[in-house]
């Protein structure tokens, strides 16, 4: 089975805007690129991900994708849902059986957890697998088999709306509370949670974030 990992990436000048009170524009850009690179490195370790697809309007992200031999799809910075639609179209046209949408702001994402989701999906001909954010309002991981089987509702209480969309078409739904994947770096409080962790302490310092 061919599975694509889809990463919708905002334009870097607007990345991590909710951290603008404590981080400069340069620091937010550095943080966004660090998280993207960390995510890509984990996905490349996966035993199940066949292809990685980045969707963005940012030229620096395009350059990064080319350097790392990753499929890049240009969008027009019209939001996550439009970006995912472009990736879905690519997946369908290239006979990809399933895709997993992974926002580039999960500091603890790992190949092990992604593979666990892919293994669960093997039980089903069609399915939706969701890992919510820790606040249970967002969708941190969305696995869809086949791609585009439901439309996405990011930035709008997406977790509940994705569950509702899946229930409408009566296909198997699994909601997984995977602690590592439920933490997303979005607010000042999220960033402060990382400070006491030894490995993240060095990451933050090296990226001039402390």
LUMTORLUM-168200 format. One record per residue (C-alpha): x, y, z; residue in one letter; residue number from 0. Coordinates in pm, 1 decimal, decimal comma, always signed. Layout:
<pts>
<pt><xx>X</xx><yy>Y</yy><zz>Z</zz><res>A</res><n>NUM</n></pt>
...
</pts>
This chain:
<pts>
<pt><xx>+0,0</xx><yy>+0,0</yy><zz>+0,0</zz><res>X</res><n>0</n></pt>
<pt><xx>+128,9</xx><yy>+344,8</yy><zz>-91,9</zz><res>X</res><n>1</n></pt>
<pt><xx>+92,9</xx><yy>+602,1</yy><zz>+185,2</zz><res>X</res><n>2</n></pt>
<pt><xx>+184,9</xx><yy>+968,3</yy><zz>+145,8</zz><res>X</res><n>3</n></pt>
<pt><xx>+263,6</xx><yy>+1200,2</yy><zz>+434,4</zz><res>X</res><n>4</n></pt>
<pt><xx>+117,9</xx><yy>+1544,1</yy><zz>+364,9</zz><res>X</res><n>5</n></pt>
<pt><xx>+267,3</xx><yy>+1848,7</yy><zz>+535,9</zz><res>X</res><n>6</n></pt>
<pt><xx>+81,1</xx><yy>+2177,8</yy><zz>+485,8</zz><res>X</res><n>7</n></pt>
<pt><xx>+329,0</xx><yy>+2456,1</yy><zz>+560,0</zz><res>X</res><n>8</n></pt>
<pt><xx>+233,8</xx><yy>+2819,8</yy><zz>+609,3</zz><res>X</res><n>9</n></pt>
<pt><xx>+437,3</xx><yy>+3098,8</yy><zz>+455,4</zz><res>X</res><n>10</n></pt>
<pt><xx>+729,7</xx><yy>+3153,3</yy><zz>+691,8</zz><res>X</res><n>11</n></pt>
<pt><xx>+660,1</xx><yy>+3522,6</yy><zz>+748,5</zz><res>X</res><n>12</n></pt>
<pt><xx>+330,6</xx><yy>+3427,4</yy><zz>+916,9</zz><res>X</res><n>13</n></pt>
<pt><xx>+452,6</xx><yy>+3109,0</yy><zz>+1087,7</zz><res>X</res><n>14</n></pt>
<pt><xx>+387,4</xx><yy>+3072,2</yy><zz>+1460,1</zz><res>X</res><n>15</n></pt>
<pt><xx>+207,7</xx><yy>+3408,0</yy><zz>+1474,6</zz><res>X</res><n>16</n></pt>
<pt><xx>+60,7</xx><yy>+3325,8</yy><zz>+1816,8</zz><res>X</res><n>17</n></pt>
<pt><xx>+414,7</xx><yy>+3338,1</yy><zz>+1955,3</zz><res>X</res><n>18</n></pt>
<pt><xx>+477,7</xx><yy>+3690,0</yy><zz>+1825,6</zz><res>X</res><n>19</n></pt>
<pt><xx>+461,4</xx><yy>+3837,6</yy><zz>+2176,8</zz><res>X</res><n>20</n></pt>
<pt><xx>+768,8</xx><yy>+3641,7</yy><zz>+2287,1</zz><res>X</res><n>21</n></pt>
<pt><xx>+957,6</xx><yy>+3558,8</yy><zz>+1965,9</zz><res>X</res><n>22</n></pt>
<pt><xx>+1085,5</xx><yy>+3780,5</yy><zz>+1688,3</zz><res>X</res><n>23</n></pt>
<pt><xx>+992,7</xx><yy>+3714,0</yy><zz>+1326,4</zz><res>X</res><n>24</n></pt>
<pt><xx>+1336,5</xx><yy>+3558,9</yy><zz>+1270,0</zz><res>X</res><n>25</n></pt>
<pt><xx>+1301,0</xx><yy>+3332,8</yy><zz>+1572,9</zz><res>X</res><n>26</n></pt>
<pt><xx>+956,4</xx><yy>+3216,7</yy><zz>+1460,9</zz><res>X</res><n>27</n></pt>
<pt><xx>+1091,7</xx><yy>+3140,7</yy><zz>+1113,1</zz><res>X</res><n>28</n></pt>
<pt><xx>+1384,1</xx><yy>+2946,9</yy><zz>+1264,2</zz><res>X</res><n>29</n></pt>
<pt><xx>+1147,2</xx><yy>+2751,6</yy><zz>+1486,4</zz><res>X</res><n>30</n></pt>
<pt><xx>+912,5</xx><yy>+2668,2</yy><zz>+1198,0</zz><res>X</res><n>31</n></pt>
<pt><xx>+1198,8</xx><yy>+2543,1</yy><zz>+982,0</zz><res>X</res><n>32</n></pt>
<pt><xx>+1348,4</xx><yy>+2341,4</yy><zz>+1267,6</zz><res>X</res><n>33</n></pt>
<pt><xx>+1014,0</xx><yy>+2169,0</yy><zz>+1329,7</zz><res>X</res><n>34</n></pt>
<pt><xx>+967,3</xx><yy>+2099,6</yy><zz>+959,0</zz><res>X</res><n>35</n></pt>
<pt><xx>+1313,6</xx><yy>+1947,8</yy><zz>+930,5</zz><res>X</res><n>36</n></pt>
<pt><xx>+1263,7</xx><yy>+1735,3</yy><zz>+1243,7</zz><res>X</res><n>37</n></pt>
<pt><xx>+932,7</xx><yy>+1607,7</yy><zz>+1105,8</zz><res>X</res><n>38</n></pt>
<pt><xx>+1088,1</xx><yy>+1519,4</yy><zz>+770,1</zz><res>X</res><n>39</n></pt>
<pt><xx>+1372,0</xx><yy>+1329,0</yy><zz>+937,4</zz><res>X</res><n>40</n></pt>
<pt><xx>+1124,6</xx><yy>+1116,7</yy><zz>+1133,8</zz><res>X</res><n>41</n></pt>
<pt><xx>+907,7</xx><yy>+1048,4</yy><zz>+829,6</zz><res>X</res><n>42</n></pt>
<pt><xx>+1211,2</xx><yy>+929,9</yy><zz>+634,9</zz><res>X</res><n>43</n></pt>
<pt><xx>+1267,7</xx><yy>+668,3</yy><zz>+905,2</zz><res>X</res><n>44</n></pt>
<pt><xx>+916,1</xx><yy>+529,6</yy><zz>+863,4</zz><res>X</res><n>45</n></pt>
<pt><xx>+869,1</xx><yy>+178,9</yy><zz>+727,6</zz><res>X</res><n>46</n></pt>
<pt><xx>+531,8</xx><yy>+271,3</yy><zz>+576,8</zz><res>X</res><n>47</n></pt>
<pt><xx>+551,8</xx><yy>+620,5</yy><zz>+429,8</zz><res>X</res><n>48</n></pt>
<pt><xx>+607,6</xx><yy>+591,6</yy><zz>+53,9</zz><res>X</res><n>49</n></pt>
<pt><xx>+626,8</xx><yy>+962,0</yy><zz>-24,2</zz><res>X</res><n>50</n></pt>
<pt><xx>+640,0</xx><yy>+1295,8</yy><zz>+154,5</zz><res>X</res><n>51</n></pt>
<pt><xx>+446,6</xx><yy>+1589,2</yy><zz>+8,8</zz><res>X</res><n>52</n></pt>
<pt><xx>+493,3</xx><yy>+1946,9</yy><zz>+128,2</zz><res>X</res><n>53</n></pt>
<pt><xx>+235,0</xx><yy>+2206,7</yy><zz>+27,5</zz><res>X</res><n>54</n></pt>
<pt><xx>+334,8</xx><yy>+2570,9</yy><zz>+70,4</zz><res>X</res><n>55</n></pt>
<pt><xx>+355,4</xx><yy>+2909,8</yy><zz>-96,3</zz><res>X</res><n>56</n></pt>
<pt><xx>+694,9</xx><yy>+2984,7</yy><zz>+57,5</zz><res>X</res><n>57</n></pt>
<pt><xx>+1000,1</xx><yy>+2990,5</yy><zz>-168,9</zz><res>X</res><n>58</n></pt>
<pt><xx>+1236,2</xx><yy>+2898,6</yy><zz>+116,9</zz><res>X</res><n>59</n></pt>
<pt><xx>+1023,7</xx><yy>+2590,5</yy><zz>+188,2</zz><res>X</res><n>60</n></pt>
<pt><xx>+1030,4</xx><yy>+2505,7</yy><zz>-182,4</zz><res>X</res><n>61</n></pt>
<pt><xx>+1409,5</xx><yy>+2533,0</yy><zz>-179,6</zz><res>X</res><n>62</n></pt>
<pt><xx>+1427,6</xx><yy>+2309,5</yy><zz>+128,1</zz><res>X</res><n>63</n></pt>
<pt><xx>+1204,0</xx><yy>+2052,3</yy><zz>-45,2</zz><res>X</res><n>64</n></pt>
<pt><xx>+1423,7</xx><yy>+2045,5</yy><zz>-354,6</zz><res>X</res><n>65</n></pt>
<pt><xx>+1740,8</xx><yy>+2002,0</yy><zz>-149,0</zz><res>X</res><n>66</n></pt>
<pt><xx>+1585,0</xx><yy>+1708,9</yy><zz>+34,0</zz><res>X</res><n>67</n></pt>
<pt><xx>+1426,5</xx><yy>+1546,4</yy><zz>-271,8</zz><res>X</res><n>68</n></pt>
<pt><xx>+1072,2</xx><yy>+1593,6</yy><zz>-143,1</zz><res>X</res><n>69</n></pt>
<pt><xx>+764,9</xx><yy>+1650,9</yy><zz>-357,8</zz><res>X</res><n>70</n></pt>
<pt><xx>+664,2</xx><yy>+2016,4</yy><zz>-336,7</zz><res>X</res><n>71</n></pt>
<pt><xx>+322,4</xx><yy>+2150,5</yy><zz>-434,1</zz><res>X</res><n>72</n></pt>
<pt><xx>+279,5</xx><yy>+2524,9</yy><zz>-456,5</zz><res>X</res><n>73</n></pt>
<pt><xx>-30,7</xx><yy>+2679,5</yy><zz>-308,1</zz><res>X</res><n>74</n></pt>
<pt><xx>-142,7</xx><yy>+3040,6</yy><zz>-264,2</zz><res>X</res><n>75</n></pt>
<pt><xx>-146,7</xx><yy>+3063,0</yy><zz>+115,8</zz><res>X</res><n>76</n></pt>
<pt><xx>-524,0</xx><yy>+3015,4</yy><zz>+129,4</zz><res>X</res><n>77</n></pt>
<pt><xx>-526,9</xx><yy>+2800,4</yy><zz>+440,6</zz><res>X</res><n>78</n></pt>
<pt><xx>-466,9</xx><yy>+2442,2</yy><zz>+545,2</zz><res>X</res><n>79</n></pt>
<pt><xx>-785,2</xx><yy>+2301,3</yy><zz>+390,7</zz><res>X</res><n>80</n></pt>
<pt><xx>-700,3</xx><yy>+2429,7</yy><zz>+43,5</zz><res>X</res><n>81</n></pt>
<pt><xx>-345,1</xx><yy>+2300,0</yy><zz>+82,9</zz><res>X</res><n>82</n></pt>
<pt><xx>-470,7</xx><yy>+1952,9</yy><zz>+174,7</zz><res>X</res><n>83</n></pt>
<pt><xx>-708,2</xx><yy>+1953,2</yy><zz>-121,9</zz><res>X</res><n>84</n></pt>
<pt><xx>-411,7</xx><yy>+2008,8</yy><zz>-355,3</zz><res>X</res><n>85</n></pt>
<pt><xx>-224,5</xx><yy>+1722,8</yy><zz>-192,0</zz><res>X</res><n>86</n></pt>
<pt><xx>-531,5</xx><yy>+1496,7</yy><zz>-217,9</zz><res>X</res><n>87</n></pt>
<pt><xx>-554,3</xx><yy>+1565,4</yy><zz>-589,1</zz><res>X</res><n>88</n></pt>
<pt><xx>-187,5</xx><yy>+1475,5</yy><zz>-631,5</zz><res>X</res><n>89</n></pt>
<pt><xx>-230,8</xx><yy>+1153,8</yy><zz>-431,4</zz><res>X</res><n>90</n></pt>
<pt><xx>-536,6</xx><yy>+1043,0</yy><zz>-628,3</zz><res>X</res><n>91</n></pt>
<pt><xx>-366,7</xx><yy>+1115,5</yy><zz>-961,7</zz><res>X</res><n>92</n></pt>
<pt><xx>-60,6</xx><yy>+914,8</yy><zz>-855,3</zz><res>X</res><n>93</n></pt>
<pt><xx>-239,9</xx><yy>+604,0</yy><zz>-727,6</zz><res>X</res><n>94</n></pt>
<pt><xx>-156,5</xx><yy>+665,0</yy><zz>-362,9</zz><res>X</res><n>95</n></pt>
<pt><xx>-383,8</xx><yy>+452,5</yy><zz>-143,5</zz><res>X</res><n>96</n></pt>
<pt><xx>-386,9</xx><yy>+666,0</yy><zz>+170,1</zz><res>X</res><n>97</n></pt>
<pt><xx>-245,5</xx><yy>+984,3</yy><zz>+311,0</zz><res>X</res><n>98</n></pt>
<pt><xx>-166,0</xx><yy>+1113,2</yy><zz>+656,0</zz><res>X</res><n>99</n></pt>
<pt><xx>-179,1</xx><yy>+1487,2</yy><zz>+719,7</zz><res>X</res><n>100</n></pt>
<pt><xx>+87,1</xx><yy>+1596,2</yy><zz>+966,3</zz><res>X</res><n>101</n></pt>
<pt><xx>+113,4</xx><yy>+1962,3</yy><zz>+1068,3</zz><res>X</res><n>102</n></pt>
<pt><xx>+476,9</xx><yy>+2073,7</yy><zz>+1104,0</zz><res>X</res><n>103</n></pt>
<pt><xx>+435,3</xx><yy>+2179,1</yy><zz>+1466,6</zz><res>X</res><n>104</n></pt>
<pt><xx>+448,8</xx><yy>+1847,6</yy><zz>+1654,9</zz><res>X</res><n>105</n></pt>
<pt><xx>+780,8</xx><yy>+1854,6</yy><zz>+1843,8</zz><res>X</res><n>106</n></pt>
<pt><xx>+752,8</xx><yy>+1492,5</yy><zz>+1959,0</zz><res>X</res><n>107</n></pt>
<pt><xx>+644,2</xx><yy>+1333,0</yy><zz>+1632,1</zz><res>X</res><n>108</n></pt>
<pt><xx>+825,1</xx><yy>+1005,2</yy><zz>+1570,9</zz><res>X</res><n>109</n></pt>
<pt><xx>+844,4</xx><yy>+738,3</yy><zz>+1303,1</zz><res>X</res><n>110</n></pt>
<pt><xx>+739,9</xx><yy>+479,9</yy><zz>+1562,0</zz><res>X</res><n>111</n></pt>
<pt><xx>+407,6</xx><yy>+652,8</yy><zz>+1630,7</zz><res>X</res><n>112</n></pt>
<pt><xx>+339,1</xx><yy>+719,2</yy><zz>+1262,1</zz><res>X</res><n>113</n></pt>
<pt><xx>+405,6</xx><yy>+353,3</yy><zz>+1181,6</zz><res>X</res><n>114</n></pt>
<pt><xx>+168,7</xx><yy>+249,5</yy><zz>+1459,6</zz><res>X</res><n>115</n></pt>
<pt><xx>-111,2</xx><yy>+442,9</yy><zz>+1286,0</zz><res>X</res><n>116</n></pt>
<pt><xx>-27,4</xx><yy>+289,4</yy><zz>+949,1</zz><res>X</res><n>117</n></pt>
<pt><xx>-35,8</xx><yy>-60,5</yy><zz>+1098,6</zz><res>X</res><n>118</n></pt>
<pt><xx>-379,6</xx><yy>+2,9</yy><zz>+1248,9</zz><res>X</res><n>119</n></pt>
<pt><xx>-506,6</xx><yy>+115,1</yy><zz>+908,1</zz><res>X</res><n>120</n></pt>
<pt><xx>-420,6</xx><yy>-225,5</yy><zz>+761,2</zz><res>X</res><n>121</n></pt>
<pt><xx>-728,3</xx><yy>-367,6</yy><zz>+936,3</zz><res>X</res><n>122</n></pt>
<pt><xx>-956,4</xx><yy>-170,7</yy><zz>+705,6</zz><res>X</res><n>123</n></pt>
<pt><xx>-1033,8</xx><yy>-133,8</yy><zz>+337,0</zz><res>X</res><n>124</n></pt>
<pt><xx>-1138,4</xx><yy>+226,4</yy><zz>+407,6</zz><res>X</res><n>125</n></pt>
<pt><xx>-1089,7</xx><yy>+420,2</yy><zz>+729,6</zz><res>X</res><n>126</n></pt>
<pt><xx>-1025,7</xx><yy>+745,3</yy><zz>+912,3</zz><res>X</res><n>127</n></pt>
<pt><xx>-774,3</xx><yy>+759,4</yy><zz>+1197,0</zz><res>X</res><n>128</n></pt>
<pt><xx>-747,5</xx><yy>+1075,9</yy><zz>+1402,4</zz><res>X</res><n>129</n></pt>
<pt><xx>-515,5</xx><yy>+1188,2</yy><zz>+1677,8</zz><res>X</res><n>130</n></pt>
<pt><xx>-652,8</xx><yy>+1504,1</yy><zz>+1841,6</zz><res>X</res><n>131</n></pt>
<pt><xx>-462,7</xx><yy>+1788,7</yy><zz>+2001,7</zz><res>X</res><n>132</n></pt>
<pt><xx>-429,5</xx><yy>+1779,4</yy><zz>+2379,5</zz><res>X</res><n>133</n></pt>
<pt><xx>-702,2</xx><yy>+2043,9</yy><zz>+2403,6</zz><res>X</res><n>134</n></pt>
<pt><xx>-931,3</xx><yy>+1818,4</yy><zz>+2196,1</zz><res>X</res><n>135</n></pt>
<pt><xx>-1016,2</xx><yy>+2101,8</yy><zz>+1960,8</zz><res>X</res><n>136</n></pt>
<pt><xx>-763,5</xx><yy>+2043,3</yy><zz>+1683,4</zz><res>X</res><n>137</n></pt>
<pt><xx>-654,9</xx><yy>+1752,3</yy><zz>+1466,2</zz><res>X</res><n>138</n></pt>
<pt><xx>-285,3</xx><yy>+1675,3</yy><zz>+1502,4</zz><res>X</res><n>139</n></pt>
<pt><xx>-289,9</xx><yy>+1365,5</yy><zz>+1281,6</zz><res>X</res><n>140</n></pt>
<pt><xx>-545,3</xx><yy>+1278,5</yy><zz>+1013,9</zz><res>X</res><n>141</n></pt>
<pt><xx>-505,8</xx><yy>+947,5</yy><zz>+829,9</zz><res>X</res><n>142</n></pt>
<pt><xx>-747,4</xx><yy>+896,4</yy><zz>+540,2</zz><res>X</res><n>143</n></pt>
<pt><xx>-781,5</xx><yy>+583,1</yy><zz>+334,1</zz><res>X</res><n>144</n></pt>
<pt><xx>-837,6</xx><yy>+658,2</yy><zz>+52,6</zz><res>X</res><n>145</n></pt>
<pt><xx>-705,5</xx><yy>+1017,5</yy><zz>+24,3</zz><res>X</res><n>146</n></pt>
<pt><xx>-981,6</xx><yy>+1277,3</yy><zz>+26,1</zz><res>X</res><n>147</n></pt>
<pt><xx>-1243,3</xx><yy>+1034,4</yy><zz>+157,4</zz><res>X</res><n>148</n></pt>
<pt><xx>-1358,2</xx><yy>+1321,7</yy><zz>+380,0</zz><res>X</res><n>149</n></pt>
<pt><xx>-1296,9</xx><yy>+1691,9</yy><zz>+334,9</zz><res>X</res><n>150</n></pt>
<pt><xx>-1094,4</xx><yy>+1865,1</yy><zz>+603,6</zz><res>X</res><n>151</n></pt>
<pt><xx>-1199,1</xx><yy>+2127,7</yy><zz>+858,6</zz><res>X</res><n>152</n></pt>
<pt><xx>-877,2</xx><yy>+2265,7</yy><zz>+998,1</zz><res>X</res><n>153</n></pt>
<pt><xx>-890,1</xx><yy>+2589,3</yy><zz>+1200,5</zz><res>X</res><n>154</n></pt>
<pt><xx>-1254,1</xx><yy>+2526,0</yy><zz>+1292,7</zz><res>X</res><n>155</n></pt>
<pt><xx>-1284,6</xx><yy>+2285,2</yy><zz>+1588,5</zz><res>X</res><n>156</n></pt>
<pt><xx>-1141,5</xx><yy>+2034,9</yy><zz>+1345,0</zz><res>X</res><n>157</n></pt>
<pt><xx>-1134,3</xx><yy>+1728,9</yy><zz>+1569,3</zz><res>X</res><n>158</n></pt>
<pt><xx>-1511,2</xx><yy>+1714,5</yy><zz>+1620,9</zz><res>X</res><n>159</n></pt>
<pt><xx>-1583,7</xx><yy>+1818,9</yy><zz>+1263,3</zz><res>X</res><n>160</n></pt>
<pt><xx>-1360,7</xx><yy>+1545,7</yy><zz>+1122,4</zz><res>X</res><n>161</n></pt>
<pt><xx>-1537,2</xx><yy>+1289,3</yy><zz>+1339,4</zz><res>X</res><n>162</n></pt>
<pt><xx>-1873,3</xx><yy>+1417,0</yy><zz>+1212,5</zz><res>X</res><n>163</n></pt>
<pt><xx>-1760,9</xx><yy>+1403,6</yy><zz>+849,2</zz><res>X</res><n>164</n></pt>
<pt><xx>-1639,3</xx><yy>+1045,5</yy><zz>+890,1</zz><res>X</res><n>165</n></pt>
<pt><xx>-1960,5</xx><yy>+934,6</yy><zz>+1061,4</zz><res>X</res><n>166</n></pt>
<pt><xx>-2168,8</xx><yy>+1070,4</yy><zz>+772,3</zz><res>X</res><n>167</n></pt>
<pt><xx>-2015,9</xx><yy>+829,3</yy><zz>+523,9</zz><res>X</res><n>168</n></pt>
<pt><xx>-2020,7</xx><yy>+535,5</yy><zz>+766,4</zz><res>X</res><n>169</n></pt>
<pt><xx>-1664,5</xx><yy>+413,5</yy><zz>+741,3</zz><res>X</res><n>170</n></pt>
<pt><xx>-1451,8</xx><yy>+293,3</yy><zz>+1033,6</zz><res>X</res><n>171</n></pt>
<pt><xx>-1317,9</xx><yy>+570,9</yy><zz>+1255,0</zz><res>X</res><n>172</n></pt>
<pt><xx>-1046,8</xx><yy>+537,5</yy><zz>+1516,2</zz><res>X</res><n>173</n></pt>
<pt><xx>-953,4</xx><yy>+819,3</yy><zz>+1751,8</zz><res>X</res><n>174</n></pt>
<pt><xx>-616,2</xx><yy>+765,1</yy><zz>+1915,7</zz><res>X</res><n>175</n></pt>
<pt><xx>-490,4</xx><yy>+949,3</yy><zz>+2222,6</zz><res>X</res><n>176</n></pt>
<pt><xx>-118,2</xx><yy>+919,4</yy><zz>+2151,9</zz><res>X</res><n>177</n></pt>
<pt><xx>+46,4</xx><yy>+1154,3</yy><zz>+2400,0</zz><res>X</res><n>178</n></pt>
<pt><xx>+352,7</xx><yy>+1232,2</yy><zz>+2186,2</zz><res>X</res><n>179</n></pt>
<pt><xx>+134,2</xx><yy>+1331,4</yy><zz>+1892,9</zz><res>X</res><n>180</n></pt>
<pt><xx>-119,6</xx><yy>+1529,5</yy><zz>+2096,5</zz><res>X</res><n>181</n></pt>
<pt><xx>+133,2</xx><yy>+1799,6</yy><zz>+2188,4</zz><res>X</res><n>182</n></pt>
<pt><xx>+154,9</xx><yy>+2078,2</yy><zz>+1932,2</zz><res>X</res><n>183</n></pt>
<pt><xx>+368,8</xx><yy>+2387,5</yy><zz>+1963,8</zz><res>X</res><n>184</n></pt>
<pt><xx>+123,8</xx><yy>+2670,0</yy><zz>+1917,7</zz><res>X</res><n>185</n></pt>
<pt><xx>+111,2</xx><yy>+2899,2</yy><zz>+2220,7</zz><res>X</res><n>186</n></pt>
<pt><xx>+345,9</xx><yy>+3059,4</yy><zz>+2472,3</zz><res>X</res><n>187</n></pt>
<pt><xx>+242,6</xx><yy>+2798,4</yy><zz>+2730,1</zz><res>X</res><n>188</n></pt>
<pt><xx>+335,4</xx><yy>+2520,3</yy><zz>+2485,8</zz><res>X</res><n>189</n></pt>
<pt><xx>+680,5</xx><yy>+2671,4</yy><zz>+2437,9</zz><res>X</res><n>190</n></pt>
<pt><xx>+732,2</xx><yy>+2708,3</yy><zz>+2812,0</zz><res>X</res><n>191</n></pt>
<pt><xx>+653,1</xx><yy>+2337,8</yy><zz>+2855,2</zz><res>X</res><n>192</n></pt>
<pt><xx>+952,9</xx><yy>+2256,5</yy><zz>+2638,6</zz><res>X</res><n>193</n></pt>
<pt><xx>+1206,2</xx><yy>+2464,7</yy><zz>+2835,0</zz><res>X</res><n>194</n></pt>
<pt><xx>+1265,9</xx><yy>+2210,3</yy><zz>+3118,3</zz><res>X</res><n>195</n></pt>
<pt><xx>+1330,7</xx><yy>+1923,1</yy><zz>+2875,5</zz><res>X</res><n>196</n></pt>
<pt><xx>+1703,3</xx><yy>+1869,5</yy><zz>+2830,8</zz><res>X</res><n>197</n></pt>
<pt><xx>+1712,1</xx><yy>+1798,0</yy><zz>+2457,6</zz><res>X</res><n>198</n></pt>
<pt><xx>+1472,1</xx><yy>+2082,5</yy><zz>+2381,9</zz><res>X</res><n>199</n></pt>
<pt><xx>+1674,2</xx><yy>+2318,0</yy><zz>+2598,7</zz><res>X</res><n>200</n></pt>
<pt><xx>+1967,9</xx><yy>+2280,9</yy><zz>+2358,9</zz><res>X</res><n>201</n></pt>
<pt><xx>+1740,1</xx><yy>+2303,7</yy><zz>+2055,0</zz><res>X</res><n>202</n></pt>
<pt><xx>+1587,0</xx><yy>+2627,1</yy><zz>+2175,3</zz><res>X</res><n>203</n></pt>
<pt><xx>+1923,1</xx><yy>+2778,2</yy><zz>+2261,0</zz><res>X</res><n>204</n></pt>
<pt><xx>+2080,6</xx><yy>+2681,5</yy><zz>+1928,1</zz><res>X</res><n>205</n></pt>
<pt><xx>+1791,7</xx><yy>+2844,7</yy><zz>+1744,4</zz><res>X</res><n>206</n></pt>
<pt><xx>+1817,2</xx><yy>+3160,6</yy><zz>+1955,6</zz><res>X</res><n>207</n></pt>
<pt><xx>+1478,3</xx><yy>+3095,3</yy><zz>+2116,0</zz><res>X</res><n>208</n></pt>
<pt><xx>+1571,2</xx><yy>+3147,0</yy><zz>+2481,9</zz><res>X</res><n>209</n></pt>
</pts>
